[in-house]
Amino acid sequence: MLRRLLQRVRMGQSLFQPKVLVIAGTTGVGKSQLAVELALRFNGEVINSDSMQVYCGVPIITNKHPIEERRGVKHHLMDYVGWHEEYYLHRFEQECLQCIDDIHRRGKLPIIVGGTHYYLQALFQKRVKGEGSRAPTAAEQELLNSGDADAVYEALGKVDPDIAAKYHPNDIRRVRRMLEIYYTTGTKPSRTFAAQELQLRYDTLFLWLYSDMDSLGPRLDARVDNMLANGGMAEIRELYGYYRNNTYSEEQCQNGIWQVIGFKEFLPWLENSAMESLETCVDKMKTRTRQYAKKQIKWIRKMLIPDISGKIYLLDASDLSRWDNLVHMKAVKMAASFLENSEEVAHELAPPELQFLLTSPARTSSPKENKDWTHYKCPICRDKNDQELTAIGEHNWLIHTRSRRHKANLNRGKKKKAYEEWAKKKLAEEMIEPSSTPTSLS
């Protein structure tokens, strides 16, 4: 018991903090089902932390847990944001903390579940507090709302080059947030973050619902097929109708509800079915879903686990036929032990064969891990905004220069240069030929 109390003091926690349960994991692994099961068992309510499920409507392509399967469990922060709005971390933080306090006041257990693991930062004492506070000027607010990634990044680089170097120029959300912090506090974000310590706001149990990709991949593909066959396509068309009525362009797909997996993949077909087949769009949606699942695993391993000193309990959901034994019963025992204020949660952190997942990968391309924020610009390759591709950190730059894409563009450039030299030479020869032709004698 004493060891647990000392650990909480070292992490900056109060000895009598209210409790929160978090269920992390990839899309399609069963997080919502487990959240409902635990809420029923321990008098809990669910707080959604999925950035797409906060938006109104389109429950199928945003993967909202069906109401009939919620079994009467109340869900918060779901289905209430308009399609014209963009939802940010700082709004989630404010609303999530309000929900947690409300649930605690009513004597219930908050259970946070969702795939946007970046939102879990709301549980840490990382609020930016500057020397003062003010509202942005009209010009500053206009820039923040402009959606102009280059202009926002340039402005951040002028006021805080150290923090700007840590973000990709196209990472408009985070770059915008950093500039907003400067405008509203008058303090450089880099200076504020350097003085911060990581502290959990609540006594928190983190559960990681995991499935290996060999098992999860086919499940995700089948889920896409099922979604499209049972109303998902109608929802995509509904989104497209709003998109057209508001004369949006493809750039809008980087913001808000338009980032949902499915819309951007089907947009070429919706705009010109002769140019893109329906089957190709379905395949793109499946590919992006699997890629997103892999990205979620990387985020948990590289970002969440280090922040909580590895204190996360992994549940293996690879085999759904063994859900009750490997997931449900273990999760119930862990949660019961946690809520009883026992010295330690009475369970191992992970099954022996999966313990490697709780350590950071030996090699990483993360600039945060390597502390290398150097920006490398490739004059040959272009990004999605048709700008010179930017890689952050030497390791990422080397990966890019060795990639098939870069080599193909490089070869294409060499071929183009060779062709231009040949054409130039050919033209010169044609200009010489007439003068070399003998004239006839009259």
Secondary structure by P-SEA (a helix, b strand, c coil): caaaaaaaaaaccccbbbbbbbbbbcccccaaaaaaaaaaaccbbbbbccccccccccccccccccccccccccccccccccccccccaaaaaaaaaaaaaaaaaabbbbbbbccccccccccccccccccccccccaaaaaaaacccaaaaaaaaaaacaaaaaaccccaaaaaaaaaaaaaaccccaaaaaaabbbbbccbbbbbbbcccaaaaaaaaaaaaaaaaaccaaaaaaaaaaaaaaacccccccccccccccccccccccccccccccaaaaaaaaaaaaaaaaaaaaaaaaccccccccccbbbbbcccccccccccaaaaaaaaaaaaacccccccccccccccccccccccccccccccccbbbbbcccccccccccccccaaaaaaaaacaaaaaaaaaaaaaaaaaaaaaaaaaaaaacccccccccc
